[in-house]
Structure formats: C-alpha cells, structure tokens
C-alpha cells in the first residue's frame, strides 16, 4: 500500500500549503532583517525613511499572520480529506478481503484500524511527512535571508544544522515499538469493552465489582502503554529540541569570534542571534519529523496489511459437485482429521453431531470462512479457492437498520420476491423500521429474514450453520421444508436428530471427535 496516494489525491491542497508557508516564512524573516537594516542605516534616517520602515515592519507582521492562517485552513482541509479517504479505503478493503482473514481479526481490531490506527498513521507518517515538507520550505527561505544578513556566519549555521541531523537515528526504533504496542493495546481494549457491554444483561448489584475489575484491567493496561509512548515522545521532542540550542551555541560562539577578528559588525551578530530561532525551529522540527517518520514503520505495516488481499470472485457455473479431500485442521487442542465428502449440485445435506464434534468447523472451512491448511477443496474437479462467495449463514443473522426490503435485498442488491417473503411469514414486518441488530424483532423473525436474504442472494451453494438455533421446533420443520423445496444446493447443520426430519435430506454426514463417521 502506497500511502503517498493521499498526497497525490490532495496535490492542489498540498501545493497551496507550501505556497502559504513560503510566503509566510518570507514575511516572518523580513521582521529581523528590517531590524538589521535599521541598525545599519539609522544615522542617515529622514522622516520618510522612518515611516517606510514602520510600514514595512507592521505590514510584514500582518502578512505573516494572514499566510499562517491560510496555511492552517488548508492543513485542516488536507486532514479532513485524508480521514475520509483512508477510512473509506480501509472499509472497502475489509469488504473485499478473504473471509478467513476478517474472521481471524476481532471486532476490536477492525474498529481500531479505522479509528486509532488511522489517527496514529496520520500523525506519525502522513501529517509528519507534510510537516517535513513545510519545514524544508521554511528552512530554505530562512537560509536565503541568512546570506543577506551575513555571508561569513551562514556556513557555520549550515554546518550546525547538518550535525543535528544525526539525532533521529538514536530514538526512532524504540518509538516505533512503543507505537505498535499502544495500537495493539487499544484494539484489545475495544474488544474487551464490546464483550462487557454485550454482557450487560448479567449486571446486578452482586457482580458489578467483577465487571468493574475486568474493565479496569484493560483500561489501565492501554493507558499504561499510552503513557509509555507519550513519555518517550516527550523525550524525543527534548532530544530533537537540543538541535535548536546547538545551533544557537554555534552562532553565538562563531559570531563573537568573527567580531573579535574584525570579520563581522556587532549589529550582524545581534541580528543573527535574534534571527537564528527562525532557522533553528524548522531545523528542530525536521529532526523530530525524521525521528517520527522512522518510527512509523510498524503502524504503516499494520494498516497496509488490510490491503492487497482481495478475495476471488464467487462461484460461477457450478456444474457437478464440490469435493472435500483429506480436510484437516488444528485449532488449539481440537483436531479435525481427514474429512472426505462430496456435495453434489442440487442436493440437500445435513451435518449432525454433538457439540464440539467438528461439524461447524468443517462447514466454515468448506465455505472458506476459515483458512484450510492445504488445497483440499475441488469444484468440478478443479482446485477451489473461492473466498468471496457470501453463502455462509450462521445462527447470528446480520440485521441492519432499515426496512425489511433493505435487509432481505441487501439494500437493493438482490431481486425482491413478494411470494417468498409471504411464504416466510415476513409480511408483518413490511411497514416496520428495523433497528440495528434486529433488536426490535423476534429471534424467529431474524431467522426468517436470514433465510430470505440467503435465498434471494442467488448463490448456488448455501452453507447454513445452525440457523434454527433460536426458534421453536415447529418453525424449524416449516422452514426446513421451504429450503428443501428450493432449487439450490444446501448444506445445513442441525441438532434435530429425529428420523422423520433427517430423511428429508439427500445425505446425512455425521461428525464425532473431529472425524466423519458416516
């Protein structure tokens, strides 16, 4: 991922910032330069000269403030454009990533990358690189003025500036490490808070201390990491600030020596000392910005990891069967061992087994919701590496704020079917505004909505993982019959072991202890 694209996308704004900086720096430098001219020429002043210098002095200050204001305005525009663009880019990348990659990340990580990591990237790289360009522009303007003030002293200033550039190498690596640790702590904190908030139905007077302690543990850890980073950033700022005083020392010592040997007027020494802060401050900023840019490696890598892994297209032209050959998977102490099965087009399959038997893990691997360890999926005899076929549906339907139509068609992506909606008993939701997560509809309505969306998607294979977990048995039978009568290929995980129910399927696959036993 080339983050410089955000400079290219805002090239006009960037150029205007540099223009305002150059003009502002020119008028800021004019103020001490006018002081030198006054000291050099005051003995021959007439009233018109006095008025001219007064006007030039006040005018320089006002123009400096004007261009400083314009610089800040365009800085703000650049920042707003960056946040809008990168958040949209990251969310698009998440949408198009392989499913198993998104499933490997927690919700906290995904939220954190769009909030805190984008901000860290901005201040440690994007804004820092912009500030670096601004500091270089200011430094060049001030050095040009230095030659007008005194040509003998200017080389000493430039040598001192070059020496101070060695500072960034001393603190950049540790700063990068601390930024990464803070980012990881923030992601864990967001994840932990999500879990605690989801558990709010458990809150009561007896256990609040437990939840409070869990929150405080995560909160104190993230604040500890934030404090460690801020402390070291402060150290880096002081360390880079040493460059400013180093340049002042060089000018003071060399100026007095040049004056002593008759190479310099004392007025030039005085003006140079008052002017040198204008040169030293951008030099100090350049040193700090180099330190910060060097420390941005880890955060750049973390954000970049969400790009460049675009998933492949959905199944097209499923003709015969999907074969699973020697599917194995290790997850902690659980081992899935040598699963072999076929899923033929148009047929209906049930996966059964006790909790922890491997049926859900197998289904997620076949649907590519989890990453298989080697090629073991074949579609019509060819290796199958599809990770973008949104055909996997779980017992936790994804419900969005909006109408029933919005939800079942995914906001007009799928073609609406009034007859299907009626057959699923969803007409009662036609005029209802549904809340996020479906908090104002029943579990049964969520399950029916989930099935409607799956059938309207037009996917040729539907993988359904315990989608009836939260509804009554009669509704399960009704909805199963509806699914079995559709012209689709269906793989359904169920806990219903009734013979009458299971005989509706073309084949039953039974799992036990990570193995397929029938």
C-alpha positions in Angstrom: 0.0 0.0 0.0 1.5 3.3 -1.1 0.2 5.9 1.4 1.7 8.7 -0.7 -1.6 8.4 -2.8 -3.2 10.7 -0.2 -0.7 13.4 -1.1 -1.4 12.8 -4.8 -5.2 12.9 -4.2 -4.8 16.3 -2.5 -2.0 17.7 -4.7 -3.7 21.1 -5.1 -4.1 21.5 -1.4 -0.5 20.4 -0.8 0.8 23.0 -3.2 -1.3 25.8 -1.7 0.0 24.8 1.8 3.6 25.1 0.6 2.9 28.5 -1.1 1.4 29.9 2.1 4.3 28.5 4.0 6.9 30.1 1.7 5.1 33.5 1.7 4.6 33.4 5.5 8.2 32.5 6.1 9.4 35.2 3.8 7.5 37.9 5.8 8.5 36.3 9.1 12.1 36.6 8.1 11.6 40.1 6.9 10.9 41.3 10.5 14.5 40.7 11.9 16.0 41.6 8.5 14.3 45.1 8.8 15.9 45.4 12.3 19.4 44.8 10.7 18.7 47.5 8.1 17.6 49.9 10.8 20.8 49.2 12.8 23.0 49.6 9.7 21.3 52.9 8.4 19.7 54.7 11.4 22.3 57.5 11.4 21.1 58.7 7.9 17.4 58.4 8.5 14.9 61.0 7.4 11.2 61.1 8.4 10.2 59.3 5.2 12.7 56.5 6.0 11.2 56.1 9.5 7.7 55.9 8.1 8.8 53.5 5.4 10.4 51.1 8.0 7.4 51.3 10.3 5.0 50.5 7.5 7.2 47.6 6.3 7.5 46.2 9.8 3.8 46.3 10.6 3.0 45.1 7.1 5.3 42.1 7.4 3.7 41.1 10.7 0.2 41.3 9.2 1.1 39.4 6.1 2.8 36.7 8.1 -0.3 36.2 10.2 -2.5 36.1 7.0 -0.5 33.4 5.4 -0.2 31.5 8.7 -4.0 31.5 8.9 -4.3 30.3 5.2 -1.8 27.5 5.9 -3.9 26.3 8.9 -7.1 26.4 6.9 -5.6 24.2 4.1 -4.0 21.9 6.7 -7.5 21.3 8.0 -8.8 20.5 4.5 -5.9 18.1 3.9 -6.6 16.3 7.3 -10.4 16.0 6.6 -9.8 14.6 3.1 -7.3 12.1 4.5 -9.6 10.7 7.1 -12.5 10.5 4.7 -10.4 8.7 2.0 -8.5 6.3 4.2 -11.5 5.2 6.2 -13.4 4.5 3.0 -10.4 2.7 1.5 -9.9 0.5 4.6 -13.6 -0.4 4.9 -13.6 -1.2 1.2 -10.5 -3.4 1.6 -12.2 -5.2 4.6 -15.3 -5.8 2.5 -13.2 -7.3 -0.3 -10.7 -9.3 1.8 -10.7 -13.0 2.1 -13.3 -14.0 4.7 -10.9 -16.1 6.7 -8.7 -13.0 7.2 -11.6 -11.0 8.6 -12.6 -13.9 10.8 -9.1 -14.1 12.2 -9.4 -10.4 13.4 -11.6 -9.5 16.3 -14.2 -6.7 16.0 -12.0 -4.6 18.2 -9.1 -4.9 15.7 -11.3 -4.0 12.8 -12.8 -0.9 14.6 -9.4 0.1 15.9 -7.7 0.1 12.5 -10.4 2.6 11.2 -10.2 4.8 14.2 -7.0 4.8 16.3 -4.6 3.3 13.7 -5.8 5.8 11.0 -5.1 8.6 13.5 -1.7 7.1 14.5 -0.8 6.8 10.8 -1.8 10.4 10.2 0.3 11.9 13.0 3.3 9.6 12.7 3.5 9.5 8.9 1.1 11.5 6.7 1.0 14.7 8.8 4.6 14.2 9.7 5.7 14.0 6.1 3.6 17.1 5.3 5.3 18.9 8.2 8.6 17.7 7.0 8.0 19.3 3.5 6.8 22.5 5.3 9.9 22.6 7.5 12.2 22.2 4.5 10.4 25.0 2.6 10.7 27.3 5.7 14.3 26.4 6.2 15.3 27.2 2.6 13.6 30.6 2.8 15.3 31.5 6.1 18.7 30.3 4.8 18.4 32.6 1.8 17.8 35.5 4.2 20.8 34.4 6.3 23.1 35.1 3.3 21.7 38.7 3.1 22.3 39.2 6.8 25.9 37.9 6.8 27.7 35.7 4.4 30.5 34.8 6.8 28.3 33.4 9.6 25.9 31.5 7.4 28.3 28.5 6.7 28.6 27.9 10.5 24.8 27.8 10.8 24.6 25.3 8.0 27.3 23.0 9.4 25.5 23.0 12.8 22.2 22.1 11.1 23.9 19.1 9.3 25.4 17.9 12.6 22.0 17.9 14.3 20.6 15.6 11.6 22.4 12.7 13.3 19.9 12.8 16.2 17.0 10.9 14.7 18.9 7.6 14.5 19.2 7.5 18.3 15.5 7.3 19.2 13.4 6.2 16.1 13.5 2.4 16.7 12.1 2.4 20.2 9.4 4.9 19.3 8.2 2.6 16.5 8.0 -0.3 19.0 6.0 1.7 21.5 3.6 2.9 18.8 2.9 -0.7 17.9 2.3 -1.8 21.5 -0.1 1.1 22.0 -2.1 0.2 18.9 -2.4 -3.5 20.0 -3.5 -2.4 23.5 -6.2 -0.2 22.0 -7.5 -3.0 19.9 -7.7 -5.3 22.9 -9.4 -2.6 24.9 -12.1 -2.1 22.3 -12.6 -5.8 22.1 -12.9 -6.2 25.8 -15.4 -3.3 26.1 -17.5 -4.8 23.4 -17.7 -8.1 25.3 -18.5 -6.3 28.6 -21.2 -4.2 27.0 -22.7 -7.3 25.3 -22.9 -8.9 28.7 -25.0 -6.1 30.2 -27.9 -8.4 30.9 -25.7 -10.0 33.6 -25.2 -6.8 35.5 -26.5 -6.6 39.0 -25.6 -5.3 42.5 -23.8 -8.5 43.4 -21.4 -8.8 40.4 -20.7 -5.2 39.4 -17.3 -5.3 41.1 -16.3 -8.2 38.8 -17.2 -6.4 35.6 -15.6 -3.2 37.0 -12.3 -5.1 37.7 -12.3 -6.6 34.2 -12.8 -3.1 32.6 -10.2 -1.5 34.9 -7.6 -4.2 34.0 -7.9 -3.5 30.2 -8.3 0.3 30.7 -5.2 0.6 32.9 -3.1 -1.5 30.5 -4.0 0.6 27.5 -3.4 3.8 29.4 0.0 2.4 30.7 1.0 1.8 27.0 -0.3 5.3 26.0 1.7 6.8 28.9 4.9 4.9 27.9 4.5 6.2 24.3 3.8 9.8 25.4 6.8 9.8 27.8 9.2 8.6 25.1 7.7 11.1 22.6 8.4 13.8 25.1 12.0 12.5 25.4 12.2 12.6 21.6 10.9 16.2 21.5 13.5 17.3 24.0 16.2 15.4 22.2 15.3 17.0 18.9 15.0 20.4 20.7 18.7 20.1 21.6 19.4 20.8 17.9 17.8 24.3 18.4 20.2 25.2 21.2 23.1 23.5 19.5 22.7 25.9 16.5 22.3 28.9 18.9 25.6 28.0 20.6 27.4 27.7 17.3 26.1 31.1 16.1 26.9 32.8 19.4 30.5 31.4 19.6 31.4 31.8 15.9 29.7 35.3 15.8 31.8 36.6 18.7 35.0 35.1 17.3 34.3 36.7 13.8 33.6 40.0 15.5 36.8 39.8 17.5 38.8 39.2 14.4 37.1 42.1 12.6 35.2 40.0 10.1 31.8 41.0 11.3 29.9 44.0 12.6 28.4 43.6 16.1 25.0 44.6 14.6 25.2 41.5 12.4 25.9 39.3 15.5 22.9 40.8 17.4 20.5 40.4 14.5 21.8 36.9 13.6 21.1 35.8 17.2 17.6 37.1 17.1 17.1 35.6 13.6 18.6 32.2 14.3 15.5 30.9 16.0 13.7 31.2 12.7 16.3 28.9 11.2 16.7 26.6 14.2 13.0 26.0 14.8 12.3 24.4 11.4 15.6 22.5 11.8 14.4 21.2 15.1 11.1 20.2 13.5 13.0 18.5 10.7 14.9 16.4 13.2 11.8 15.5 15.2 9.9 14.7 11.9 12.7 12.4 10.8 12.5 10.6 14.2 8.7 10.2 13.9 8.9 9.1 10.2 11.4 6.4 11.2 9.1 5.2 14.0 6.1 4.9 11.6 7.2 1.6 10.0 5.1 -0.7 12.2 1.9 1.3 12.0 2.3 1.7 8.3 2.7 -2.1 8.0 -0.3 -2.8 10.2 -2.7 -0.6 8.2 -1.1 -1.8 4.9 -1.9 -5.4 5.9 -5.6 -4.7 5.2 -4.8 -4.0 1.6 -3.6 -6.3 -1.2 -5.6 -9.4 -0.3 -8.7 -9.0 -2.4 -10.8 -12.1 -2.4 -11.6 -14.1 -5.5 -14.9 -14.0 -7.4 -17.9 -16.0 -6.4 -18.7 -19.5 -7.7 -19.7 -19.3 -11.3 -21.0 -22.2 -13.4 -21.2 -24.9 -10.6 -21.9 -28.0 -12.8 -21.4 -31.2 -10.9 -20.0 -31.3 -7.4 -17.8 -29.8 -4.7 -15.3 -32.3 -3.3 -13.6 -32.2 0.0 -10.4 -34.3 0.1 -8.5 -35.0 3.2 -9.6 -31.9 5.0 -7.7 -31.4 8.3 -7.5 -28.5 10.7 -5.9 -27.9 14.1 -7.4 -25.3 16.5 -5.9 -25.4 20.0 -6.4 -28.8 21.3 -9.1 -29.6 18.7 -8.1 -31.6 15.7 -10.2 -32.2 12.6 -8.9 -35.3 10.8 -9.0 -36.3 7.1 -12.6 -35.3 6.2 -13.7 -36.6 2.8 -17.1 -35.8 1.4 -19.0 -34.7 -1.7 -21.6 -32.0 -2.2 -23.5 -32.6 -5.5 -25.3 -29.9 -7.3 -29.0 -29.5 -6.3 -28.8 -31.9 -3.4 -29.5 -31.2 0.2 -27.1 -32.3 3.0 -27.4 -32.3 6.8 -24.4 -32.2 9.1 -25.1 -33.7 12.5 -23.1 -34.4 15.7 -22.6 -33.4 19.3 -21.3 -30.0 20.3 -17.5 -29.9 19.6 -17.7 -32.8 17.1 -16.3 -30.7 14.2 -19.3 -30.1 12.1 -19.3 -26.3 12.3 -15.5 -26.1 11.8 -15.8 -28.3 8.7 -18.6 -26.2 7.3 -16.6 -23.0 7.9 -13.6 -24.5 6.2 -15.6 -25.7 3.2 -17.2 -22.2 2.9 -13.7 -20.7 3.2 -14.7 -18.8 6.3 -11.6 -20.3 7.8 -8.3 -20.9 6.0 -7.6 -24.5 5.1 -4.0 -25.6 5.6 -3.6 -27.0 2.1 -5.6 -27.5 -1.2 -8.4 -29.8 -0.3 -11.4 -28.3 -2.0 -12.3 -29.1 -5.6 -15.1 -27.7 -7.6 -16.0 -29.8 -10.7 -12.5 -31.4 -10.4 -10.6 -28.2 -10.2 -9.0 -26.7 -7.0 -11.4 -24.4 -5.4 -10.0 -21.3 -3.7 -13.2 -19.1 -3.6 -13.3 -16.9 -0.5 -15.8 -14.3 -1.7 -18.9 -16.3 -2.1 -21.1 -14.9 0.6 -23.1 -18.1 1.0 -22.3 -18.9 4.7 -25.1 -18.1 7.1 -24.9 -18.5 10.9 -27.3 -18.5 13.8 -26.5 -14.9 14.4 -28.1 -13.0 11.5 -26.6 -9.7 10.5 -29.5 -7.2 10.7 -29.2 -3.6 9.6 -31.2 -0.5 10.5 -33.8 0.0 7.7 -36.8 -1.7 6.2 -37.4 -5.4 5.6 -36.8 -4.7 1.9 -33.4 -3.2 2.7 -32.4 -6.1 4.8 -33.5 -9.0 2.6 -32.2 -7.4 -0.6 -29.0 -6.0 1.0 -30.1 -2.5 0.0 -31.4 -3.4 -3.4 -28.5 -5.7 -4.4 -30.8 -8.8 -4.7 -34.1 -9.0 -6.5 -37.1 -8.8 -4.2 -39.6 -11.7 -4.2 -43.0 -10.9 -2.7 -44.1 -14.6 -2.8 -41.0 -15.7 -0.9 -41.5 -13.0 1.8 -45.1 -14.1 2.2 -44.2 -17.8 2.4 -41.7 -17.0 5.2 -44.3 -15.1 7.2 -42.5 -11.8 7.0 -45.3 -9.6 5.7 -45.9 -8.4 9.3 -42.5 -6.6 9.0 -43.2 -4.8 5.7 -44.1 -1.5 7.4 -41.7 -1.8 10.3 -38.5 0.2 10.7 -36.0 -2.5 11.9 -33.2 -1.5 14.4 -29.6 -2.4 14.1 -29.0 -6.0 15.1 -32.8 -6.5 14.8 -33.3 -5.5 18.4 -37.0 -4.8 17.9 -37.9 -8.1 16.2 -38.1 -11.6 17.5 -35.5 -14.4 17.1 -37.8 -16.3 14.8 -38.3 -13.2 12.6 -34.5 -12.8 12.5 -34.1 -16.4 11.3 -36.7 -16.0 8.6 -35.1 -12.8 7.4 -31.8 -14.6 7.3 -33.3 -17.3 5.1 -35.0 -14.8 2.9 -31.7 -13.0 2.3 -29.9 -16.3 1.6 -32.4 -17.4 -1.0 -32.6 -14.0 -2.7 -28.8 -13.9 -3.0 -28.9 -16.3 -5.9 -25.9 -18.2 -4.6 -25.7 -21.8 -5.9 -24.5 -23.3 -2.7 -25.8 -22.3 0.7 -24.0 -23.2 3.9 -26.2 -22.8 6.9 -24.7 -23.2 10.4 -27.4 -23.8 13.0 -29.7 -21.1 11.6 -32.6 -22.6 13.6 -30.8 -22.4 17.0 -33.1 -19.8 18.4 -36.6 -20.8 17.1 -39.1 -23.5 18.1 -39.2 -27.0 16.6 -42.4 -26.5 14.5 -40.9 -23.4 12.9 -37.7 -25.3 12.2 -39.6 -28.0 10.4 -41.6 -25.5 8.4 -38.5 -23.5 7.3 -36.5 -26.7 6.5 -39.3 -27.8 4.2 -39.2 -24.5 2.5 -35.5 -24.7 2.0 -35.5 -28.3 0.7 -38.1 -27.4 -1.9 -35.9 -24.6 -3.4 -33.7 -25.3 -6.4 -30.4 -24.8 -4.6 -27.5 -26.9 -3.2 -27.9 -26.8 0.6 -25.6 -27.9 3.5 -27.4 -27.4 6.8 -26.1 -28.0 10.3 -28.8 -29.2 12.6 -29.3 -30.6 16.1 -32.6 -32.2 15.2 -31.9 -36.0 15.2 -35.5 -37.1 14.5 -35.5 -39.8 11.8 -38.6 -38.2 10.2 -36.8 -34.9 9.9 -33.5 -36.2 8.7 -34.9 -38.4 6.0 -35.9 -35.3 4.0 -32.2 -34.8 3.2 -30.4 -36.5 0.3 -27.5 -37.4 2.6 -26.5 -37.1 6.3 -22.9 -36.5 7.3 -22.3 -37.3 11.0 -19.3 -36.0 12.9 -17.7 -37.2 16.1 -14.5 -36.0 17.9 -13.2 -34.3 14.7 -13.9 -37.2 12.4 -16.5 -38.0 9.8 -18.1 -41.3 10.9 -20.9 -41.6 8.3 
